[in-house]
């Protein structure tokens, strides 16, 4: 993807102020993923919602975000990143308002889907604009702030969600976690109009709306019945949808191949997947984000099992958030020590932490959970940047933007599938039980399932080394990124 500014090559004198605005757009999507997890038990109690509704509140957001992410990036290339950034931000505000005033579980799920759609339009513009407005000598520092934003968003989401519900601002309860976006955007959007300068690609890719629609329908056909089917006793419609998901995915793939053969721009370029090790790396990303199910199951355990308030539950998971913030700072050193095994090392540490939480809860030693949770967060913080680098280094540098978008999409799809499958496992084991022992047992089984997925991802992440010349080039690029 081409990130050359269209105006001129002179660095923008207001670029560091612009960075703060762009990071707001990068901050809100992960914040709204994490912040809702602490509020799920309160939402369930308020609406008397089913377990499947709680899963949809997470997976609806993640799936839409994943499907639209690459298309969102291309919209910025075509129509200008500032314009699309503002459109996504305003859409995110409107969707947040709908979530905040939701009068039924269905309306809340629809609001979350719209949030994911708007986030996928807004978020890619931040990274693309950073690449466009910063000169090469400052780009690494700006991207470090960008990467740090995700760790801060996870910590802020977990703490802020509980704090807002505990404070019960204006009697809003859990609704405040969505409405808090509105004053932030009320400041950020006008600032973006004044400060950000317009950039777009000199050679923008065309929109593959057919491919985006096909993959969206295919994923909906796969994920929706996995969530709702279990809750409703697997009715015939759920089985038919599951059966249709594979043909739909194959139809999507044929559509992408046809576009590529015609010289057009598919949303998922088949030629890109021919890069050695890329498919294995993307599959690792899919298994890696099984971790998304942790936030759902652990939040239920904290509040329904241990009787903690949302604020106390937010505080309880802060060790994981702290580890996630610290982990990326250690990823460069980990890479120098473990080389191509660094991603697997981080995932293994994360899996060990999850096994630890399951063991501690089974042994009724919950007071030691902060230690295990710190290892969980640190492992994820180490693994995530190294995983992205492992995948992106497999392709030509001119395709690194597309490869990065594919990794992010696979992460979100993995999160949605894990919420459906492992979340379903958790609620199936729990059944109608409400006692702490049963909830702890259900969480422990879910944590073990997530840890196994992480170990599979660790194995997949150890991609066979490239030839000597390619390895030297990629190591040089990686050393520059981690220094």
HELIX and SHEET records of a PDB file:
HELIX    1   1 UNK A   15  UNK A   47  1                                  33    
HELIX    2   2 UNK A   51  UNK A   79  1                                  29    
HELIX    3   3 UNK A   81  UNK A  100  1                                  20    
HELIX    4   4 UNK A  105  UNK A  133  1                                  29    
HELIX    5   5 UNK A  136  UNK A  167  1                                  32    
HELIX    6   6 UNK A  169  UNK A  171  5                                   3    
HELIX    7   7 UNK A  173  UNK A  175  5                                   3    
HELIX    8   8 UNK A  176  UNK A  195  1                                  20    
HELIX    9   9 UNK A  209  UNK A  231  1                                  23    
HELIX   10  10 UNK A  236  UNK A  261  1                                  26    
HELIX   11  11 UNK A  270  UNK A  274  5                                   5    
HELIX   12  12 UNK A  278  UNK A  288  1                                  11    
HELIX   13  13 UNK A  289  UNK A  291  5                                   3    
HELIX   14  14 UNK A  292  UNK A  300  1                                   9    
HELIX   15  15 UNK A  301  UNK A  305  3                                   5    
HELIX   16  16 UNK A  310  UNK A  316  1                                   7    
HELIX   17  17 UNK A  318  UNK A  338  1                                  21    
HELIX   18  18 UNK A  339  UNK A  341  5                                   3    
HELIX   19  19 UNK A  342  UNK A  362  1                                  21    
HELIX   20  20 UNK A  366  UNK A  368  5                                   3    
HELIX   21  21 UNK A  369  UNK A  392  1                                  24    
HELIX   22  22 UNK A  397  UNK A  399  5                                   3    
HELIX   23  23 UNK A  400  UNK A  430  1                                  31    
HELIX   24  24 UNK A  436  UNK A  461  1                                  26    
HELIX   25  25 UNK A  468  UNK A  482  1                                  15    
END                                                                             
